[in-house]
Amino acid sequence: MTTPEHRCRLYLISPAKIDAGAFARDLEAALSAGDVACFQLRLKGCGDEDIFKASEVLLPVCRKHDVPFLLNDNPGLARDAGADGVHLGQDDGAVEDARTQLDFGAMIGVTCHDSRHLAFLAGDAGADYVAFGAFFPSKTKKAEFAAKPDLLTWWSEVAEIPCLAVGGITPQNCLPLIKAGAHFLAVSSAVWDHPGGPAEAVKAFNALMEKHSPR
């Protein structure tokens, strides 16, 4: 999951509830439509067995397109499912502990809300990226923290690891985040619920990222 020339890239997050077989078709359409840096399976209210079964269906789609597949919250399950890494919230354990459970080189991201301090702690602990947000109200998750675009600019200037912007991001509101220096935009409903379908959403985001990313 790299950012050539600091071109902003798309980081897809699944809906909180899915039918894996049907969603696999949407994921295939999205990944076929343009550049996607990563896909995170984030199923809330599901047991480990259901998440594991969904991973068995969706991981091959990501492998086909050479897109890293991450699970949310659970390093042990990510390891067992053969995922490429895990995304940790602030209550999901330490980066160091997750690293011991995953293969060397696995990707670990950390939610840092709107906190520079948490971002530095995550970077020092060995996180591969930090996630800031929410930048906008979201259909996916109620926002408890509000981040501003200048946080992305600051981080891109002082830190070496990438930053991810998350929270209610759409093609209509993403330009300030791209221009501020976000390495990745985390998007869920704006892709899966796009009136033209996931492929059209991916194309729209990529066109904006290609035109407006800092160079």
Biotite code that builds the C-alpha atoms (Angstrom):
import biotite.structure as struc

atoms = struc.array([
    struc.Atom([0.000, 0.000, 0.000], chain_id="A", res_id=1, res_name="MET", atom_name="CA", element="C"),
    struc.Atom([2.221, 2.779, -1.297], chain_id="A", res_id=2, res_name="THR", atom_name="CA", element="C"),
    struc.Atom([1.654, 6.368, -2.382], chain_id="A", res_id=3, res_name="THR", atom_name="CA", element="C"),
    struc.Atom([3.767, 7.103, -5.483], chain_id="A", res_id=4, res_name="PRO", atom_name="CA", element="C"),
    struc.Atom([4.589, 10.829, -5.696], chain_id="A", res_id=5, res_name="GLU", atom_name="CA", element="C"),
    struc.Atom([2.210, 11.277, -2.755], chain_id="A", res_id=6, res_name="HIS", atom_name="CA", element="C"),
    struc.Atom([-0.758, 10.641, -5.003], chain_id="A", res_id=7, res_name="ARG", atom_name="CA", element="C"),
    struc.Atom([-3.781, 10.173, -2.763], chain_id="A", res_id=8, res_name="CYS", atom_name="CA", element="C"),
    struc.Atom([-5.295, 6.692, -3.045], chain_id="A", res_id=9, res_name="ARG", atom_name="CA", element="C"),
    struc.Atom([-8.559, 4.983, -2.214], chain_id="A", res_id=10, res_name="LEU", atom_name="CA", element="C"),
    struc.Atom([-8.943, 2.715, 0.834], chain_id="A", res_id=11, res_name="TYR", atom_name="CA", element="C"),
    struc.Atom([-12.226, 0.813, 0.761], chain_id="A", res_id=12, res_name="LEU", atom_name="CA", element="C"),
    struc.Atom([-14.119, -0.298, 3.871], chain_id="A", res_id=13, res_name="ILE", atom_name="CA", element="C"),
    struc.Atom([-16.942, -2.816, 3.694], chain_id="A", res_id=14, res_name="SER", atom_name="CA", element="C"),
    struc.Atom([-20.461, -2.093, 4.931], chain_id="A", res_id=15, res_name="PRO", atom_name="CA", element="C"),
    struc.Atom([-21.062, -3.189, 8.513], chain_id="A", res_id=16, res_name="ALA", atom_name="CA", element="C"),
    struc.Atom([-23.335, -6.022, 7.334], chain_id="A", res_id=17, res_name="LYS", atom_name="CA", element="C"),
    struc.Atom([-23.089, -7.918, 4.060], chain_id="A", res_id=18, res_name="ILE", atom_name="CA", element="C"),
    struc.Atom([-24.117, -11.034, 2.212], chain_id="A", res_id=19, res_name="ASP", atom_name="CA", element="C"),
    struc.Atom([-20.632, -12.168, 1.240], chain_id="A", res_id=20, res_name="ALA", atom_name="CA", element="C"),
    struc.Atom([-21.615, -13.780, -2.036], chain_id="A", res_id=21, res_name="GLY", atom_name="CA", element="C"),
    struc.Atom([-23.543, -10.759, -3.275], chain_id="A", res_id=22, res_name="ALA", atom_name="CA", element="C"),
    struc.Atom([-20.988, -8.294, -1.945], chain_id="A", res_id=23, res_name="PHE", atom_name="CA", element="C"),
    struc.Atom([-18.181, -10.140, -3.728], chain_id="A", res_id=24, res_name="ALA", atom_name="CA", element="C"),
    struc.Atom([-19.702, -8.938, -7.013], chain_id="A", res_id=25, res_name="ARG", atom_name="CA", element="C"),
    struc.Atom([-19.683, -5.337, -5.797], chain_id="A", res_id=26, res_name="ASP", atom_name="CA", element="C"),
    struc.Atom([-16.093, -5.698, -4.604], chain_id="A", res_id=27, res_name="LEU", atom_name="CA", element="C"),
    struc.Atom([-15.064, -7.155, -7.967], chain_id="A", res_id=28, res_name="GLU", atom_name="CA", element="C"),
    struc.Atom([-16.688, -4.233, -9.750], chain_id="A", res_id=29, res_name="ALA", atom_name="CA", element="C"),
    struc.Atom([-14.962, -1.699, -7.510], chain_id="A", res_id=30, res_name="ALA", atom_name="CA", element="C"),
    struc.Atom([-11.505, -3.238, -7.767], chain_id="A", res_id=31, res_name="LEU", atom_name="CA", element="C"),
    struc.Atom([-11.822, -3.609, -11.538], chain_id="A", res_id=32, res_name="SER", atom_name="CA", element="C"),
    struc.Atom([-12.680, 0.073, -12.016], chain_id="A", res_id=33, res_name="ALA", atom_name="CA", element="C"),
    struc.Atom([-9.475, 1.782, -10.949], chain_id="A", res_id=34, res_name="GLY", atom_name="CA", element="C"),
    struc.Atom([-6.732, 2.183, -8.397], chain_id="A", res_id=35, res_name="ASP", atom_name="CA", element="C"),
    struc.Atom([-7.587, 0.894, -4.913], chain_id="A", res_id=36, res_name="VAL", atom_name="CA", element="C"),
    struc.Atom([-4.844, 0.773, -2.285], chain_id="A", res_id=37, res_name="ALA", atom_name="CA", element="C"),
    struc.Atom([-6.525, -1.486, 0.265], chain_id="A", res_id=38, res_name="CYS", atom_name="CA", element="C"),
    struc.Atom([-9.758, -3.165, 1.334], chain_id="A", res_id=39, res_name="PHE", atom_name="CA", element="C"),
    struc.Atom([-10.809, -3.527, 4.967], chain_id="A", res_id=40, res_name="GLN", atom_name="CA", element="C"),
    struc.Atom([-13.484, -6.001, 6.000], chain_id="A", res_id=41, res_name="LEU", atom_name="CA", element="C"),
    struc.Atom([-15.293, -4.312, 8.858], chain_id="A", res_id=42, res_name="ARG", atom_name="CA", element="C"),
    struc.Atom([-18.298, -6.342, 10.013], chain_id="A", res_id=43, res_name="LEU", atom_name="CA", element="C"),
    struc.Atom([-19.935, -5.202, 13.213], chain_id="A", res_id=44, res_name="LYS", atom_name="CA", element="C"),
    struc.Atom([-22.153, -7.445, 15.317], chain_id="A", res_id=45, res_name="GLY", atom_name="CA", element="C"),
    struc.Atom([-20.843, -10.588, 13.620], chain_id="A", res_id=46, res_name="CYS", atom_name="CA", element="C"),
    struc.Atom([-19.071, -13.473, 15.269], chain_id="A", res_id=47, res_name="GLY", atom_name="CA", element="C"),
    struc.Atom([-15.591, -14.616, 14.341], chain_id="A", res_id=48, res_name="ASP", atom_name="CA", element="C"),
    struc.Atom([-16.949, -17.576, 12.363], chain_id="A", res_id=49, res_name="GLU", atom_name="CA", element="C"),
    struc.Atom([-19.069, -15.343, 10.140], chain_id="A", res_id=50, res_name="ASP", atom_name="CA", element="C"),
    struc.Atom([-16.187, -12.961, 9.575], chain_id="A", res_id=51, res_name="ILE", atom_name="CA", element="C"),
    struc.Atom([-13.885, -15.873, 8.743], chain_id="A", res_id=52, res_name="PHE", atom_name="CA", element="C"),
    struc.Atom([-16.397, -17.239, 6.219], chain_id="A", res_id=53, res_name="LYS", atom_name="CA", element="C"),
    struc.Atom([-16.807, -13.814, 4.624], chain_id="A", res_id=54, res_name="ALA", atom_name="CA", element="C"),
    struc.Atom([-13.021, -13.560, 4.380], chain_id="A", res_id=55, res_name="SER", atom_name="CA", element="C"),
    struc.Atom([-12.890, -16.852, 2.520], chain_id="A", res_id=56, res_name="GLU", atom_name="CA", element="C"),
    struc.Atom([-15.196, -15.388, -0.114], chain_id="A", res_id=57, res_name="VAL", atom_name="CA", element="C"),
    struc.Atom([-13.704, -11.892, -0.382], chain_id="A", res_id=58, res_name="LEU", atom_name="CA", element="C"),
    struc.Atom([-9.989, -12.485, 0.077], chain_id="A", res_id=59, res_name="LEU", atom_name="CA", element="C"),
    struc.Atom([-9.634, -14.188, -3.344], chain_id="A", res_id=60, res_name="PRO", atom_name="CA", element="C"),
    struc.Atom([-11.208, -11.138, -5.000], chain_id="A", res_id=61, res_name="VAL", atom_name="CA", element="C"),
    struc.Atom([-8.576, -8.909, -3.434], chain_id="A", res_id=62, res_name="CYS", atom_name="CA", element="C"),
    struc.Atom([-5.802, -11.349, -4.329], chain_id="A", res_id=63, res_name="ARG", atom_name="CA", element="C"),
    struc.Atom([-6.949, -11.318, -7.967], chain_id="A", res_id=64, res_name="LYS", atom_name="CA", element="C"),
    struc.Atom([-6.448, -7.556, -8.086], chain_id="A", res_id=65, res_name="HIS", atom_name="CA", element="C"),
    struc.Atom([-3.332, -7.453, -5.879], chain_id="A", res_id=66, res_name="ASP", atom_name="CA", element="C"),
    struc.Atom([-5.158, -5.343, -3.272], chain_id="A", res_id=67, res_name="VAL", atom_name="CA", element="C"),
    struc.Atom([-4.217, -5.863, 0.403], chain_id="A", res_id=68, res_name="PRO", atom_name="CA", element="C"),
    struc.Atom([-7.013, -7.351, 2.521], chain_id="A", res_id=69, res_name="PHE", atom_name="CA", element="C"),
    struc.Atom([-7.295, -6.177, 6.132], chain_id="A", res_id=70, res_name="LEU", atom_name="CA", element="C"),
    struc.Atom([-9.595, -7.147, 8.969], chain_id="A", res_id=71, res_name="LEU", atom_name="CA", element="C"),
    struc.Atom([-10.859, -4.759, 11.589], chain_id="A", res_id=72, res_name="ASN", atom_name="CA", element="C"),
    struc.Atom([-10.041, -5.040, 15.313], chain_id="A", res_id=73, res_name="ASP", atom_name="CA", element="C"),
    struc.Atom([-8.854, -8.647, 15.640], chain_id="A", res_id=74, res_name="ASN", atom_name="CA", element="C"),
    struc.Atom([-5.199, -9.547, 14.900], chain_id="A", res_id=75, res_name="PRO", atom_name="CA", element="C"),
    struc.Atom([-5.662, -13.235, 15.735], chain_id="A", res_id=76, res_name="GLY", atom_name="CA", element="C"),
    struc.Atom([-8.580, -13.605, 13.371], chain_id="A", res_id=77, res_name="LEU", atom_name="CA", element="C"),
    struc.Atom([-6.693, -11.659, 10.709], chain_id="A", res_id=78, res_name="ALA", atom_name="CA", element="C"),
    struc.Atom([-3.853, -14.160, 11.012], chain_id="A", res_id=79, res_name="ARG", atom_name="CA", element="C"),
    struc.Atom([-6.166, -17.173, 10.868], chain_id="A", res_id=80, res_name="ASP", atom_name="CA", element="C"),
    struc.Atom([-8.038, -15.789, 7.864], chain_id="A", res_id=81, res_name="ALA", atom_name="CA", element="C"),
    struc.Atom([-4.836, -15.157, 5.934], chain_id="A", res_id=82, res_name="GLY", atom_name="CA", element="C"),
    struc.Atom([-5.394, -11.400, 5.847], chain_id="A", res_id=83, res_name="ALA", atom_name="CA", element="C"),
    struc.Atom([-2.603, -9.013, 4.966], chain_id="A", res_id=84, res_name="ASP", atom_name="CA", element="C"),
    struc.Atom([-3.021, -7.080, 8.174], chain_id="A", res_id=85, res_name="GLY", atom_name="CA", element="C"),
    struc.Atom([-5.348, -5.482, 10.673], chain_id="A", res_id=86, res_name="VAL", atom_name="CA", element="C"),
    struc.Atom([-6.773, -2.086, 11.532], chain_id="A", res_id=87, res_name="HIS", atom_name="CA", element="C"),
    struc.Atom([-6.809, -1.307, 15.262], chain_id="A", res_id=88, res_name="LEU", atom_name="CA", element="C"),
    struc.Atom([-9.063, 1.083, 17.125], chain_id="A", res_id=89, res_name="GLY", atom_name="CA", element="C"),
    struc.Atom([-7.805, 2.654, 20.321], chain_id="A", res_id=90, res_name="GLN", atom_name="CA", element="C"),
    struc.Atom([-9.459, -0.125, 22.347], chain_id="A", res_id=91, res_name="ASP", atom_name="CA", element="C"),
    struc.Atom([-8.239, -3.028, 20.214], chain_id="A", res_id=92, res_name="ASP", atom_name="CA", element="C"),
    struc.Atom([-4.859, -3.641, 21.777], chain_id="A", res_id=93, res_name="GLY", atom_name="CA", element="C"),
    struc.Atom([-1.306, -2.505, 21.170], chain_id="A", res_id=94, res_name="ALA", atom_name="CA", element="C"),
    struc.Atom([0.491, -2.428, 17.859], chain_id="A", res_id=95, res_name="VAL", atom_name="CA", element="C"),
    struc.Atom([3.343, -4.427, 19.380], chain_id="A", res_id=96, res_name="GLU", atom_name="CA", element="C"),
    struc.Atom([0.976, -7.226, 20.443], chain_id="A", res_id=97, res_name="ASP", atom_name="CA", element="C"),
    struc.Atom([-0.672, -7.303, 17.037], chain_id="A", res_id=98, res_name="ALA", atom_name="CA", element="C"),
    struc.Atom([2.732, -7.509, 15.391], chain_id="A", res_id=99, res_name="ARG", atom_name="CA", element="C"),
    struc.Atom([3.609, -10.640, 17.380], chain_id="A", res_id=100, res_name="THR", atom_name="CA", element="C"),
    struc.Atom([0.408, -12.348, 16.165], chain_id="A", res_id=101, res_name="GLN", atom_name="CA", element="C"),
    struc.Atom([0.833, -11.494, 12.494], chain_id="A", res_id=102, res_name="LEU", atom_name="CA", element="C"),
    struc.Atom([3.383, -12.426, 9.878], chain_id="A", res_id=103, res_name="ASP", atom_name="CA", element="C"),
    struc.Atom([6.398, -10.171, 9.521], chain_id="A", res_id=104, res_name="PHE", atom_name="CA", element="C"),
    struc.Atom([5.512, -7.415, 7.096], chain_id="A", res_id=105, res_name="GLY", atom_name="CA", element="C"),
    struc.Atom([1.791, -7.486, 7.840], chain_id="A", res_id=106, res_name="ALA", atom_name="CA", element="C"),
    struc.Atom([0.080, -4.111, 7.595], chain_id="A", res_id=107, res_name="MET", atom_name="CA", element="C"),
    struc.Atom([-1.135, -2.504, 10.822], chain_id="A", res_id=108, res_name="ILE", atom_name="CA", element="C"),
    struc.Atom([-3.134, 0.705, 10.900], chain_id="A", res_id=109, res_name="GLY", atom_name="CA", element="C"),
    struc.Atom([-4.307, 2.599, 13.953], chain_id="A", res_id=110, res_name="VAL", atom_name="CA", element="C"),
    struc.Atom([-7.252, 4.917, 14.555], chain_id="A", res_id=111, res_name="THR", atom_name="CA", element="C"),
    struc.Atom([-5.971, 8.168, 16.044], chain_id="A", res_id=112, res_name="CYS", atom_name="CA", element="C"),
    struc.Atom([-9.145, 10.288, 15.909], chain_id="A", res_id=113, res_name="HIS", atom_name="CA", element="C"),
    struc.Atom([-8.082, 13.954, 15.871], chain_id="A", res_id=114, res_name="ASP", atom_name="CA", element="C"),
    struc.Atom([-5.044, 13.449, 18.112], chain_id="A", res_id=115, res_name="SER", atom_name="CA", element="C"),
    struc.Atom([-1.486, 14.268, 17.158], chain_id="A", res_id=116, res_name="ARG", atom_name="CA", element="C"),
    struc.Atom([-0.306, 12.593, 20.346], chain_id="A", res_id=117, res_name="HIS", atom_name="CA", element="C"),
    struc.Atom([-2.013, 9.288, 19.524], chain_id="A", res_id=118, res_name="LEU", atom_name="CA", element="C"),
    struc.Atom([-0.583, 9.427, 16.019], chain_id="A", res_id=119, res_name="ALA", atom_name="CA", element="C"),
    struc.Atom([2.955, 9.833, 17.325], chain_id="A", res_id=120, res_name="PHE", atom_name="CA", element="C"),
    struc.Atom([2.428, 6.953, 19.759], chain_id="A", res_id=121, res_name="LEU", atom_name="CA", element="C"),
    struc.Atom([1.154, 4.737, 16.940], chain_id="A", res_id=122, res_name="ALA", atom_name="CA", element="C"),
    struc.Atom([4.069, 5.657, 14.704], chain_id="A", res_id=123, res_name="GLY", atom_name="CA", element="C"),
    struc.Atom([6.600, 5.014, 17.454], chain_id="A", res_id=124, res_name="ASP", atom_name="CA", element="C"),
    struc.Atom([4.967, 1.628, 18.108], chain_id="A", res_id=125, res_name="ALA", atom_name="CA", element="C"),
    struc.Atom([5.480, 0.593, 14.500], chain_id="A", res_id=126, res_name="GLY", atom_name="CA", element="C"),
    struc.Atom([2.129, 1.274, 12.837], chain_id="A", res_id=127, res_name="ALA", atom_name="CA", element="C"),
    struc.Atom([2.190, 1.326, 9.053], chain_id="A", res_id=128, res_name="ASP", atom_name="CA", element="C"),
    struc.Atom([-0.356, 4.113, 8.822], chain_id="A", res_id=129, res_name="TYR", atom_name="CA", element="C"),
    struc.Atom([-2.435, 6.341, 11.105], chain_id="A", res_id=130, res_name="VAL", atom_name="CA", element="C"),
    struc.Atom([-6.098, 7.159, 10.577], chain_id="A", res_id=131, res_name="ALA", atom_name="CA", element="C"),
    struc.Atom([-7.550, 10.578, 11.358], chain_id="A", res_id=132, res_name="PHE", atom_name="CA", element="C"),
    struc.Atom([-11.229, 11.490, 11.503], chain_id="A", res_id=133, res_name="GLY", atom_name="CA", element="C"),
    struc.Atom([-14.052, 11.871, 11.333], chain_id="A", res_id=134, res_name="ALA", atom_name="CA", element="C"),
    struc.Atom([-13.879, 14.683, 8.804], chain_id="A", res_id=135, res_name="PHE", atom_name="CA", element="C"),
    struc.Atom([-17.582, 14.630, 7.936], chain_id="A", res_id=136, res_name="PHE", atom_name="CA", element="C"),
    struc.Atom([-20.734, 13.028, 9.360], chain_id="A", res_id=137, res_name="PRO", atom_name="CA", element="C"),
    struc.Atom([-20.944, 9.388, 8.338], chain_id="A", res_id=138, res_name="SER", atom_name="CA", element="C"),
    struc.Atom([-23.725, 6.939, 7.570], chain_id="A", res_id=139, res_name="LYS", atom_name="CA", element="C"),
    struc.Atom([-21.433, 4.115, 8.675], chain_id="A", res_id=140, res_name="THR", atom_name="CA", element="C"),
    struc.Atom([-20.355, 5.186, 12.139], chain_id="A", res_id=141, res_name="LYS", atom_name="CA", element="C"),
    struc.Atom([-21.392, 7.893, 14.589], chain_id="A", res_id=142, res_name="LYS", atom_name="CA", element="C"),
    struc.Atom([-18.515, 10.334, 14.901], chain_id="A", res_id=143, res_name="ALA", atom_name="CA", element="C"),
    struc.Atom([-17.223, 11.066, 18.406], chain_id="A", res_id=144, res_name="GLU", atom_name="CA", element="C"),
    struc.Atom([-14.283, 13.133, 17.168], chain_id="A", res_id=145, res_name="PHE", atom_name="CA", element="C"),
    struc.Atom([-13.974, 15.859, 14.549], chain_id="A", res_id=146, res_name="ALA", atom_name="CA", element="C"),
    struc.Atom([-10.770, 16.321, 12.580], chain_id="A", res_id=147, res_name="ALA", atom_name="CA", element="C"),
    struc.Atom([-9.774, 19.206, 10.324], chain_id="A", res_id=148, res_name="LYS", atom_name="CA", element="C"),
    struc.Atom([-7.843, 19.047, 7.028], chain_id="A", res_id=149, res_name="PRO", atom_name="CA", element="C"),
    struc.Atom([-4.863, 20.925, 8.458], chain_id="A", res_id=150, res_name="ASP", atom_name="CA", element="C"),
    struc.Atom([-4.151, 17.872, 10.614], chain_id="A", res_id=151, res_name="LEU", atom_name="CA", element="C"),
    struc.Atom([-3.405, 15.943, 7.417], chain_id="A", res_id=152, res_name="LEU", atom_name="CA", element="C"),
    struc.Atom([-1.093, 18.679, 6.160], chain_id="A", res_id=153, res_name="THR", atom_name="CA", element="C"),
    struc.Atom([0.792, 18.776, 9.434], chain_id="A", res_id=154, res_name="TRP", atom_name="CA", element="C"),
    struc.Atom([1.226, 15.001, 9.556], chain_id="A", res_id=155, res_name="TRP", atom_name="CA", element="C"),
    struc.Atom([2.404, 14.726, 5.954], chain_id="A", res_id=156, res_name="SER", atom_name="CA", element="C"),
    struc.Atom([5.061, 17.342, 6.708], chain_id="A", res_id=157, res_name="GLU", atom_name="CA", element="C"),
    struc.Atom([6.401, 15.928, 9.979], chain_id="A", res_id=158, res_name="VAL", atom_name="CA", element="C"),
    struc.Atom([5.996, 12.155, 9.677], chain_id="A", res_id=159, res_name="ALA", atom_name="CA", element="C"),
    struc.Atom([7.191, 9.455, 7.325], chain_id="A", res_id=160, res_name="GLU", atom_name="CA", element="C"),
    struc.Atom([4.311, 6.971, 7.620], chain_id="A", res_id=161, res_name="ILE", atom_name="CA", element="C"),
    struc.Atom([1.114, 7.665, 5.664], chain_id="A", res_id=162, res_name="PRO", atom_name="CA", element="C"),
    struc.Atom([-2.085, 9.164, 7.007], chain_id="A", res_id=163, res_name="CYS", atom_name="CA", element="C"),
    struc.Atom([-5.592, 7.989, 6.246], chain_id="A", res_id=164, res_name="LEU", atom_name="CA", element="C"),
    struc.Atom([-8.621, 10.300, 6.282], chain_id="A", res_id=165, res_name="ALA", atom_name="CA", element="C"),
    struc.Atom([-11.918, 8.736, 7.324], chain_id="A", res_id=166, res_name="VAL", atom_name="CA", element="C"),
    struc.Atom([-15.489, 9.760, 8.010], chain_id="A", res_id=167, res_name="GLY", atom_name="CA", element="C"),
    struc.Atom([-18.296, 10.579, 5.603], chain_id="A", res_id=168, res_name="GLY", atom_name="CA", element="C"),
    struc.Atom([-16.013, 11.115, 2.610], chain_id="A", res_id=169, res_name="ILE", atom_name="CA", element="C"),
    struc.Atom([-17.668, 11.436, -0.811], chain_id="A", res_id=170, res_name="THR", atom_name="CA", element="C"),
    struc.Atom([-16.612, 12.632, -4.267], chain_id="A", res_id=171, res_name="PRO", atom_name="CA", element="C"),
    struc.Atom([-18.444, 15.858, -3.491], chain_id="A", res_id=172, res_name="GLN", atom_name="CA", element="C"),
    struc.Atom([-16.528, 16.738, -0.302], chain_id="A", res_id=173, res_name="ASN", atom_name="CA", element="C"),
    struc.Atom([-13.135, 15.056, -0.625], chain_id="A", res_id=174, res_name="CYS", atom_name="CA", element="C"),
    struc.Atom([-11.140, 17.780, -2.386], chain_id="A", res_id=175, res_name="LEU", atom_name="CA", element="C"),
    struc.Atom([-10.001, 19.597, 0.796], chain_id="A", res_id=176, res_name="PRO", atom_name="CA", element="C"),
    struc.Atom([-8.651, 16.304, 2.156], chain_id="A", res_id=177, res_name="LEU", atom_name="CA", element="C"),
    struc.Atom([-6.801, 15.442, -1.045], chain_id="A", res_id=178, res_name="ILE", atom_name="CA", element="C"),
    struc.Atom([-5.296, 18.917, -1.285], chain_id="A", res_id=179, res_name="LYS", atom_name="CA", element="C"),
    struc.Atom([-4.384, 18.875, 2.423], chain_id="A", res_id=180, res_name="ALA", atom_name="CA", element="C"),
    struc.Atom([-2.113, 15.893, 1.864], chain_id="A", res_id=181, res_name="GLY", atom_name="CA", element="C"),
    struc.Atom([-4.086, 12.787, 2.826], chain_id="A", res_id=182, res_name="ALA", atom_name="CA", element="C"),
    struc.Atom([-2.260, 9.719, 1.574], chain_id="A", res_id=183, res_name="HIS", atom_name="CA", element="C"),
    struc.Atom([-5.462, 7.651, 1.611], chain_id="A", res_id=184, res_name="PHE", atom_name="CA", element="C"),
    struc.Atom([-9.189, 8.319, 1.734], chain_id="A", res_id=185, res_name="LEU", atom_name="CA", element="C"),
    struc.Atom([-11.178, 5.670, 3.596], chain_id="A", res_id=186, res_name="ALA", atom_name="CA", element="C"),
    struc.Atom([-14.566, 5.297, 1.951], chain_id="A", res_id=187, res_name="VAL", atom_name="CA", element="C"),
    struc.Atom([-17.517, 2.992, 2.520], chain_id="A", res_id=188, res_name="SER", atom_name="CA", element="C"),
    struc.Atom([-21.087, 4.049, 1.742], chain_id="A", res_id=189, res_name="SER", atom_name="CA", element="C"),
    struc.Atom([-20.029, 6.585, -0.903], chain_id="A", res_id=190, res_name="ALA", atom_name="CA", element="C"),
    struc.Atom([-18.806, 3.643, -2.979], chain_id="A", res_id=191, res_name="VAL", atom_name="CA", element="C"),
    struc.Atom([-21.201, 0.830, -2.136], chain_id="A", res_id=192, res_name="TRP", atom_name="CA", element="C"),
    struc.Atom([-24.319, 3.046, -2.220], chain_id="A", res_id=193, res_name="ASP", atom_name="CA", element="C"),
    struc.Atom([-23.314, 5.140, -5.223], chain_id="A", res_id=194, res_name="HIS", atom_name="CA", element="C"),
    struc.Atom([-26.309, 5.534, -7.573], chain_id="A", res_id=195, res_name="PRO", atom_name="CA", element="C"),
    struc.Atom([-24.167, 4.531, -10.545], chain_id="A", res_id=196, res_name="GLY", atom_name="CA", element="C"),
    struc.Atom([-22.684, 1.524, -8.758], chain_id="A", res_id=197, res_name="GLY", atom_name="CA", element="C"),
    struc.Atom([-19.326, 0.907, -7.060], chain_id="A", res_id=198, res_name="PRO", atom_name="CA", element="C"),
    struc.Atom([-17.323, 1.079, -10.287], chain_id="A", res_id=199, res_name="ALA", atom_name="CA", element="C"),
    struc.Atom([-18.540, 4.584, -11.075], chain_id="A", res_id=200, res_name="GLU", atom_name="CA", element="C"),
    struc.Atom([-17.706, 5.713, -7.550], chain_id="A", res_id=201, res_name="ALA", atom_name="CA", element="C"),
    struc.Atom([-14.148, 4.366, -7.782], chain_id="A", res_id=202, res_name="VAL", atom_name="CA", element="C"),
    struc.Atom([-13.678, 6.105, -11.125], chain_id="A", res_id=203, res_name="LYS", atom_name="CA", element="C"),
    struc.Atom([-14.955, 9.388, -9.689], chain_id="A", res_id=204, res_name="ALA", atom_name="CA", element="C"),
    struc.Atom([-12.619, 9.272, -6.698], chain_id="A", res_id=205, res_name="PHE", atom_name="CA", element="C"),
    struc.Atom([-9.631, 8.324, -8.829], chain_id="A", res_id=206, res_name="ASN", atom_name="CA", element="C"),
    struc.Atom([-10.225, 11.141, -11.270], chain_id="A", res_id=207, res_name="ALA", atom_name="CA", element="C"),
    struc.Atom([-10.211, 13.653, -8.424], chain_id="A", res_id=208, res_name="LEU", atom_name="CA", element="C"),
    struc.Atom([-7.136, 12.120, -6.802], chain_id="A", res_id=209, res_name="MET", atom_name="CA", element="C"),
    struc.Atom([-5.205, 12.106, -10.050], chain_id="A", res_id=210, res_name="GLU", atom_name="CA", element="C"),
    struc.Atom([-5.988, 15.758, -10.723], chain_id="A", res_id=211, res_name="LYS", atom_name="CA", element="C"),
    struc.Atom([-5.675, 17.282, -7.264], chain_id="A", res_id=212, res_name="HIS", atom_name="CA", element="C"),
    struc.Atom([-3.102, 15.253, -5.279], chain_id="A", res_id=213, res_name="SER", atom_name="CA", element="C"),
    struc.Atom([-0.036, 17.208, -4.120], chain_id="A", res_id=214, res_name="PRO", atom_name="CA", element="C"),
    struc.Atom([3.086, 16.510, -6.130], chain_id="A", res_id=215, res_name="ARG", atom_name="CA", element="C"),
])
